[in-house]
Each structure stands twice: as C-alpha cells, then as structure tokens.
Amino acid sequence: MVEEWQDGQWAYNQPAGHLEANESILDGLKREVVEETGLHVCPDALCGIYYFHLPRSDLFYLRFCFVVELDAWLQTQPQDAEINRAIWMSFEEIRAKSEQLRSPMVLNGINDYLAGNTYPLSLLKNYV
C-alpha cells in the first residue's frame, strides 16, 4: 500500500496512476509502481477492472487491478514526492483503515483477488 496526504488526512491506496501518451497499460503499471514504491515488478495476472465516480468531484476512474506475486516483502523507496511511504499491510490492517482508503476500489480489488478472480494478461490488447 502507499500512504499519501489527501484532503487534509492520510489516505491509503495501492500504487496507482495515469497512463502517459503512447504508453501501454503494462508499461504504465511498471512505471507507476517504480515511482510510488521503488520496486521493479512484473504482473502475473489481472484481477479486475473497475469504473468509479468520485462523488465530490467530476472525476471518473477506470482502474485495472493487477496481481504481483513476490517471494518476500521487499524494501520500498518511493520516488514520487506525493507518496509519504510505501508499506506492507495485512488484509486485516487494510480493512481496519477502511475509512482512510482512497476509494472503494482498494478493497474491491483485494476481495476479488481473495475470491480467486484472476485473468490472464493476454486479455489486454495494446495498439500504441
């Protein structure tokens, strides 16, 4: 998880962000994870695609949630100044911070993964 200051309080989210021009979804994932955690990872699967409207604004989000399996918890070092820290948290710790989660998509993605919802990366088609 990443901890960031949002609307006057600490918020928690999975590493996330936006695609750059001419960037594939997987390349964007890798870049955002490096920027927000300092980790170089390759996804193993997709576990969900979510569409969310932030009620307090005119912002709409389309999130692709990926599964990255690691053999051990790696040391993190965020490069993005907006990220206070990247931290490893258990599901119980994340759920206990439900009021501080950046959006409902955080728990939705975790719950889908825990329910066994994973899909091959070959579902993603890039034409950039």
N, C-alpha and C positions, 0 to 999 in steps of 0.2 A: 504494500500500500504506500501511497505518498501522502504526506501531510502538507497542506497549503493553507495560507491565510485567505479567507473568502468572506466577504460581507461582515467583517469585524470579528470573526471567530475561526478556529482551526477546523478545517474540513478534511475528510479522508476520501481517497479515490484510488482506483487502480491507475497505473500510468495510462495517460490518455492524451489525445491532442487532435490536431488537424492535419490533413494531407497538404503537402506542398504541391505546387504546379508540376505536372508530369511525374508524380511520384506514385508508385503502386501502393496498394493497401499494405502489403507485407513490408515494403521498404519504409513506409510511414510508421508502422508498428515498431520496427527495429530502431529507427531514429528517435522516436518518442521515448522508448524505454531507455535508451542510452542517455538522452537529455534529462530524464526525470529520475533515473536511478543509477546511472553509470554502468549498467550491466549490458553486455552484448549477448543477446539471446536469439534463438530461432524458434518460432512457434511450432507446436506439434499438431494442433487441431484448432478448429473454430468451435465455440460452444454456444454462440447465439448472436443474433443481430437485433438490435433494439432501437426503437424510434421514440423519442421523448421530447415533450414540450416543457420548457421551464416556465412555470406559471407566472413568475414575477417579471418576465421579460418576453420579448418576441423571439427568443432563441429556440431553435429546434435542433435536436441532436440525433444523428444516426451513428450508433456505436456498433462496432464489430468487436466482440469479446473473444479473445484467444486463450488457448491453453498452452502454457510453457511449463514443462516438467523439468525439474532440476534434481540433481542427486544430493545437493546440500544447499543450505541458505548461504548465499554469497554476500560479501561485504558490499554495501552500496555507497555511492558517492554522487549525488545529484549534481548536474551541471547547470540546470535551469534555476535562475535566481528566484523564481516564484515558488519553488519547492523548498520547504523547510527541511524536510528529511524524507528518506525512503525507509520504511520499516517493515519487518516481517511480523505479521499478526496471525493469530489463530482465528478460525471462524467465530469462535465464541467472543474473542476480543473485538472483532469487526462488528458482530451483531450487537454487542454492548454499546458501541458507538453509533448506533443506527440514526440517532438524531443529528449526528455530525457528518453523515455520509453525503457526498456531493450531490447524489441523486439516487432514486430507487434502482437505477441500473446497476449499481455496485452489487447489492445483494441479489438482484435477479440473475446476474451473470454467475455468481458463485453458486446459487441454488441450482441453476441449470447444469453447471458442471457436476455438482454433487449428485444430481439425479441421473447422471450418465449421458447427458446430451452433448455429444461431441460429433463433429462433422469434419470430413477431410478438407484440407486446404485447397484441393483441386476444385472445390466449388467456386473459388474466387477466380474470375477471369479478368485479366488486365489488357487494356488496349491503349497503353501510353507509350 
